[in-house]
Amino acid sequence: MNQSEYPIKQLADELPIPESGKQSVVLTDNTKTKVILFSIAAGGGLAEHVAPFDATIQIISGSASLTVGDESVEGKPGTWIQMAAKTPHSIKAETNVVMLLTLVK
């Protein structure tokens, strides 16, 4: 198995937490999926928005308050959320957070 062909990453260590706000890196973007890793400083987040594709959110580390549609969700490591395209959602980091967003095109 060629490691460059099959990248293996420790997501919690892949992207440092910024001093404030958020940063992100695209892990993959092809015809079927786009996977984005976010690191969000405590107090930072993403305002309510929608994605054009079905999506999943997975909290890798930290804790956050999320809204998905009309529901409020407390996110912690292991939280996994599946959303239909155009579902309004937002996130506010309670502590430093690492989150994985997968868009299914």
Secondary structure as a PSIPRED ss2 file (coil, helix, strand):
# PSIPRED VFORMAT (PSIPRED V4.0)

   1 M C   1.000  0.000  0.000
   2 N C   1.000  0.000  0.000
   3 Q C   1.000  0.000  0.000
   4 S C   1.000  0.000  0.000
   5 E C   1.000  0.000  0.000
   6 Y C   1.000  0.000  0.000
   7 P C   1.000  0.000  0.000
   8 I C   1.000  0.000  0.000
   9 K C   1.000  0.000  0.000
  10 Q C   1.000  0.000  0.000
  11 L H   0.000  1.000  0.000
  12 A H   0.000  1.000  0.000
  13 D H   0.000  1.000  0.000
  14 E H   0.000  1.000  0.000
  15 L C   1.000  0.000  0.000
  16 P C   1.000  0.000  0.000
  17 I C   1.000  0.000  0.000
  18 P C   1.000  0.000  0.000
  19 E C   1.000  0.000  0.000
  20 S C   1.000  0.000  0.000
  21 G C   1.000  0.000  0.000
  22 K E   0.000  0.000  1.000
  23 Q E   0.000  0.000  1.000
  24 S E   0.000  0.000  1.000
  25 V E   0.000  0.000  1.000
  26 V E   0.000  0.000  1.000
  27 L E   0.000  0.000  1.000
  28 T E   0.000  0.000  1.000
  29 D E   0.000  0.000  1.000
  30 N C   1.000  0.000  0.000
  31 T C   1.000  0.000  0.000
  32 K C   1.000  0.000  0.000
  33 T E   0.000  0.000  1.000
  34 K E   0.000  0.000  1.000
  35 V E   0.000  0.000  1.000
  36 I E   0.000  0.000  1.000
  37 L E   0.000  0.000  1.000
  38 F E   0.000  0.000  1.000
  39 S E   0.000  0.000  1.000
  40 I E   0.000  0.000  1.000
  41 A C   1.000  0.000  0.000
  42 A C   1.000  0.000  0.000
  43 G C   1.000  0.000  0.000
  44 G C   1.000  0.000  0.000
  45 G E   0.000  0.000  1.000
  46 L E   0.000  0.000  1.000
  47 A E   0.000  0.000  1.000
  48 E E   0.000  0.000  1.000
  49 H E   0.000  0.000  1.000
  50 V C   1.000  0.000  0.000
  51 A C   1.000  0.000  0.000
  52 P C   1.000  0.000  0.000
  53 F C   1.000  0.000  0.000
  54 D E   0.000  0.000  1.000
  55 A E   0.000  0.000  1.000
  56 T E   0.000  0.000  1.000
  57 I E   0.000  0.000  1.000
  58 Q E   0.000  0.000  1.000
  59 I E   0.000  0.000  1.000
  60 I E   0.000  0.000  1.000
  61 S E   0.000  0.000  1.000
  62 G C   1.000  0.000  0.000
  63 S C   1.000  0.000  0.000
  64 A E   0.000  0.000  1.000
  65 S E   0.000  0.000  1.000
  66 L E   0.000  0.000  1.000
  67 T E   0.000  0.000  1.000
  68 V E   0.000  0.000  1.000
  69 G C   1.000  0.000  0.000
  70 D C   1.000  0.000  0.000
  71 E E   0.000  0.000  1.000
  72 S E   0.000  0.000  1.000
  73 V E   0.000  0.000  1.000
  74 E E   0.000  0.000  1.000
  75 G E   0.000  0.000  1.000
  76 K C   1.000  0.000  0.000
  77 P C   1.000  0.000  0.000
  78 G C   1.000  0.000  0.000
  79 T C   1.000  0.000  0.000
  80 W E   0.000  0.000  1.000
  81 I E   0.000  0.000  1.000
  82 Q E   0.000  0.000  1.000
  83 M E   0.000  0.000  1.000
  84 A C   1.000  0.000  0.000
  85 A C   1.000  0.000  0.000
  86 K C   1.000  0.000  0.000
  87 T C   1.000  0.000  0.000
  88 P C   1.000  0.000  0.000
  89 H E   0.000  0.000  1.000
  90 S E   0.000  0.000  1.000
  91 I E   0.000  0.000  1.000
  92 K E   0.000  0.000  1.000
  93 A E   0.000  0.000  1.000
  94 E C   1.000  0.000  0.000
  95 T C   1.000  0.000  0.000
  96 N C   1.000  0.000  0.000
  97 V E   0.000  0.000  1.000
  98 V E   0.000  0.000  1.000
  99 M E   0.000  0.000  1.000
 100 L E   0.000  0.000  1.000
 101 L E   0.000  0.000  1.000
 102 T E   0.000  0.000  1.000
 103 L E   0.000  0.000  1.000
 104 V E   0.000  0.000  1.000
 105 K C   1.000  0.000  0.000
